[in-house]
């Protein structure tokens, strides 16, 4: 089925190594034009807001983020808050 706008799947791993999956409009994750002939996977982004930062017992810098702001993006499990490594943010 052809969707307009194109729908894509994006994923990242949280600080516990759990895969977080998102399905939404292509424009949420990339400014590039993708189609069936594009090579996959492609790099992308999920805009988010940092809620808190701290170091864990392994001295990793962690960040609690929300994807609910600014774009209202939720994972396929209905989640919008995650703990990620600070190195995953730009």
PAMAR-173379 format. One record per residue: x, y, z of N, C-alpha, C, O in turn. Coordinates in steps of 0.1 Angstrom, whole numbers, plus 5000, padded with zeros to 4 digits. Example, Ala and Ser with C-alpha at 12.3 -4.5 7.8 and 13.67 -1.06 7.14 Angstrom:
PAMAR-173379
513249435078512349555078513249675078514249675085512849785071513749895071512950005079513450115080
//
This chain:
PAMAR-173379
500849885000500050005000500950125000501950135007500550224992501350354991500650455001499450485000501550505010501050615019501550745015502650765010500650845017501050985014500651065026499451075028501551125034502951115032503550975036502850895042504750955031505350825033505550795048505850885056505250665052505350625066506650535067506850445058507450565077508650485079508750435094508050485102509650345096509850295110511250345114512250335106511350385126512650425132512850355145511850315152514150345149514350275162515650325168516550375161515750315181516950335189516950235201515950175204518150225207518250145219518350235231519150325231517550215241517650295253518850255262519650165258519050315273520250295281520350145287521450105291519250075287519149935292519349845280519249715282519549895268519649805256518349755250518349675242517249815254515949775249515649855236515849985235515249785226514949855213513649925214512649875219513650055210512450135210512150165196512950215188510850135192510450145178509350245176508450255184509450325165508550435162508150415147508950385139506850445145506350435131505550575129504650595136506050645119505350775117505750835103506350765096505350955101505651015088507151035086507851065096507551005074508951025071509551155076510651155081508851265074509351395078509651415093510351505096509051325101509351335115510751295118511451345127511351195110512651135113513751195104514951175107513451245092514451285083513951395073512751405071514951475069514551575059514851525045514551595035515451405044515751345031514551285024513651245031514551285011513451225004513751075003514751034997512850985008513050845008511950784999510850824999512250674992511250594985511650454984512650414991510950374977511250234977512650194971513150094974513150284963514550264958515650314967516850284964515350374978516350424987516950304994516350204996518250314998518950215006518550225020518450335026518250115027517850115041518750025048519149925043518950045061518450155069519150295066520250295060518450395070518950535068519150595082518450565091520150685083520250765096519050855097518450905087518650885109517550985112517651035126518551005133516651115129516551175143515151165148514251155140515051175161513751185168513951305177514751305186513251415174513351535183512851505196511851435198513451555207513051525220513451645229514151735225513051635242513351735252513951655264513451555268515151705269515751655280515051695293514751805295514751595301514051615314514951615326514751695336515951535326516851515337518151455332518151375322519251485339520551425336521251375349521051435360521951265349522651215360523651105356523651065344524551065365525450955363525050835371524650845382525150725364524750595371525950535378527050595378525750415384526750355392527950305383529050275388527750305370528850265361529450395355530250385346529150505360529650635356529250675342529950755335528150625337527550665324526750785326525950795336526850885318525950995318524650965311524550935299523550965319522250925314521351055313521551145320520351045304519451155302518051095301517851005292517051145309515651115307515151215297515251335298514551155286514051245275512551215273512051115277511851315267510551295262510451325247510951425243509751235240509551255226508151315224507851345212507451335234506151405234506251545230505351605224507351605233507651745229508851745220509851685225508951805209507951895204506951835194505951895190507151705190506451645179505351545183504551505174505251515195504151425200504351285195503451205193505651235194505951105189505951005200506451035211505350895198505250785208505850655201505750635189506350565209506850435204505650355201504550385204505950245194504850145191504250085203503150025203504850105215504350055228503550175235503150155246503450285229502750405234503650485244503050555252504950465244505850535253506350665247506550665235506550765256507250885251508350935260508951035258508650865271509750895280510750775280510350665281511950815279513050715278514250765285514450885287515150665290516450705295517450655285517450535281518350745280519350715270520650765275520750845284521650715268523050765271523150905265522650935254523850995272524051135267524751135253524451225246525551035250526251035237525251005226525651025214524050965228523050945218522351075214521651075204522551185221521951305218522851405211524051395213522251485202523051585196522451725197522951815192
//
